[in-house]
């Protein structure tokens, strides 16, 4: 049988929400509430915590980066100075300081004022440096580091006193002594001269010496050999 409700809508009895629709709405409300709660928990709880940790890490990173940049800058500066030092050492090894050699020779001649072993005075001295540092006048000087020549007098006619002076020159090769930059010293021509001017000494032997210098840069080469030997060990 068909029933027809002829009452106006405002007088009709309200009908309840169908159960499936109600359950669907309720489920949607629960899901939305859970999603909003989860969002708030993540945003104000976990996210803020990890945001704070991230800021701390970034702050630490930037501080470390400043220190690292400074360290790298210092390392570059150190490398630059090491390069300059190496260049200066290489240049210095290709030079010989003649003023230092002359000063050392004068100390040998003076012998702390002791004239018992030998008594020497010079009348002339010349030096000719070869190699890269300058032009040499002889092929022999060019093949080596150059030459130093000097001549003078040895008091008395005793040749052994001059020989003692020559031995003192050769003995000065230790360390950074006078003869350390030379390879050989020749044997001098000896001739005795006598004077009657009433001055002392009344007689002396004339001599001249030629000293051959080591090749310029020999110190650098020796350092290279010593490093090679130490590595082999």
C-alpha positions in Angstrom: 0.0 0.0 0.0 1.3 3.5 -0.9 1.2 6.2 1.8 1.3 9.8 0.9 2.2 12.5 3.5 0.1 15.5 2.5 1.3 17.7 5.4 3.4 20.8 4.6 7.1 20.3 5.2 7.1 22.5 8.3 4.5 20.2 9.9 6.2 17.0 9.0 8.1 14.9 11.5 11.8 15.2 11.2 13.6 12.2 10.0 16.9 11.1 11.6 20.2 11.0 9.7 20.7 7.6 8.1 23.1 5.5 10.0 25.6 5.0 7.2 25.8 8.7 6.5 26.1 9.4 10.3 29.0 6.9 10.6 30.7 8.4 7.5 30.4 11.9 9.0 31.6 10.8 12.4 34.6 9.0 10.8 35.4 12.1 8.8 35.3 14.3 11.9 37.5 11.8 13.8 40.1 11.7 10.9 40.1 15.5 10.6 40.6 15.9 14.4 43.4 13.3 14.4 45.1 15.0 11.4 44.9 18.4 13.1 46.2 16.9 16.4 49.0 15.2 14.6 49.9 18.4 12.7 49.9 20.4 15.9 52.1 17.8 17.7 54.6 17.6 14.8 54.7 21.4 14.3 54.9 22.5 17.9 56.6 19.5 19.4 58.9 17.4 17.1 59.4 20.0 14.4 60.4 22.9 16.7 62.8 20.5 18.5 64.5 19.5 15.3 64.5 23.1 14.1 66.3 24.1 17.2 68.8 21.3 16.7 69.3 22.4 13.1 69.9 26.0 14.1 72.6 24.8 16.6 74.2 22.6 13.9 74.2 25.5 11.4 75.7 27.9 14.0 78.4 25.3 14.8 79.0 24.8 11.1 79.5 28.4 10.3 81.8 28.8 13.3 83.9 25.8 12.1 83.8 27.2 8.6 85.3 30.5 9.7 88.1 28.6 11.5 88.6 26.3 8.5 88.8 29.3 6.1 91.3 30.9 8.4 93.3 27.7 8.7 93.4 27.3 4.9 94.4 30.9 4.5 97.3 30.4 7.0 98.3 27.2 5.1 98.3 29.1 1.8 100.4 31.8 3.4 102.8 29.2 4.9 103.1 27.5 1.5 103.9 30.8 -0.1 106.6 31.6 2.4 108.0 28.1 2.0 108.2 28.7 -1.7 109.9 32.0 -1.2 112.3 30.4 1.3 113.2 27.7 -1.2 113.7 30.3 -3.9 116.0 32.4 -1.6 118.0 29.3 -0.6 118.4 28.3 -4.3 119.5 31.8 -5.2 121.8 32.0 -2.1 123.4 28.6 -3.1 124.3 30.0 -6.5 126.2 32.9 -4.8 129.3 33.2 -2.7 129.7 36.1 -0.3 133.2 37.3 -1.0 133.2 39.8 1.9 132.7 36.9 4.3 135.5 34.9 2.6 137.9 37.8 2.8 136.9 38.4 6.5 137.6 34.8 7.3 140.9 34.9 5.4 141.9 38.0 7.4 141.1 36.2 10.6 143.4 33.3 9.6 146.2 35.8 8.7 145.8 37.6 12.1 145.7 34.2 14.0 144.4 36.1 17.1 147.6 38.1 17.1 149.9 35.0 17.5 152.9 35.3 15.2 154.8 32.4 16.6 153.4 29.9 14.1 153.4 32.2 11.1 153.5 35.9 10.3 151.7 36.8 7.0 150.8 40.0 5.3 149.3 40.4 1.9 150.2 42.8 -0.9 147.3 41.9 -3.3 144.1 39.9 -3.4 141.7 39.2 -6.2 138.6 37.0 -6.7 136.9 35.8 -9.8 133.5 34.2 -9.3 132.3 31.9 -12.1 129.0 30.0 -12.8 125.6 31.6 -13.0 126.4 34.4 -10.7 128.9 36.2 -13.0 131.2 35.9 -15.9 134.5 34.2 -15.4 137.7 35.2 -17.1 139.0 31.7 -17.5 137.6 28.4 -18.6 138.8 26.8 -15.4 136.9 29.3 -13.3 133.8 28.8 -15.4 133.9 25.0 -14.9 134.2 25.6 -11.1 132.9 28.3 -8.9 135.8 30.7 -9.6 139.2 31.5 -8.2 140.7 33.5 -5.4 144.3 34.7 -5.7 146.5 36.5 -3.2 150.2 37.1 -2.7 152.3 38.6 0.0 155.1 38.0 2.4 155.9 35.4 5.1 158.2 36.8 7.8 161.6 35.1 8.0 163.3 32.8 5.5 161.8 29.7 7.1 159.5 28.1 4.5 157.9 25.9 7.2 156.1 28.9 8.6 154.4 29.5 5.3 153.6 25.7 5.1 151.9 26.1 8.5 149.8 28.9 7.2 148.8 26.8 4.2 147.8 23.9 6.6 145.7 26.4 8.6 143.9 27.4 5.4 143.1 23.7 4.6 142.0 23.0 8.2 139.5 25.8 8.0 137.2 23.6 5.8 135.3 22.4 8.8 131.8 23.7 9.1 131.3 27.0 7.4 135.0 28.0 7.6 137.0 29.8 5.0 138.2 26.8 3.0 134.7 25.1 3.0 133.9 26.8 -0.4 137.1 25.8 -2.0 138.4 22.5 -3.5 142.1 23.0 -3.8 144.9 25.4 -2.9 148.2 25.3 -4.9 151.7 25.1 -3.6 153.3 28.6 -3.6 156.3 29.7 -5.4 158.9 30.7 -2.7 161.5 33.4 -2.9 163.3 35.1 -0.1 163.8 38.8 -0.1 166.1 40.8 2.2 166.1 44.5 3.1 168.6 46.7 4.7 166.3 49.6 5.7 166.6 48.8 9.4 163.0 47.7 9.7 161.7 44.4 11.0 161.6 41.9 9.6 164.9 42.1 7.7 164.0 39.2 5.5 160.8 37.5 4.3 159.6 35.0 1.7 157.3 36.1 -1.1 154.5 33.8 -2.1 151.3 33.6 -4.1 148.4 31.3 -3.7 145.5 30.3 -6.1 142.5 28.8 -4.5 139.8 27.1 -6.7 136.2 27.5 -5.6 133.7 24.7 -5.5 130.9 24.9 -8.2 128.2 27.4 -7.2 125.3 25.6 -5.7 127.3 22.8 -4.2 125.6 23.2 -0.8 122.2 22.7 -2.4 123.5 19.5 -4.2 124.9 18.2 -0.9 121.6 18.7 0.8 119.9 16.8 -1.9 122.3 13.9 -1.5 121.9 13.8 2.2 118.1 13.7 1.9 118.3 10.8 -0.6 120.6 8.9 1.7 118.3 9.4 4.7 115.3 8.1 2.7 117.2 5.0 1.7 117.9 4.3 5.3 
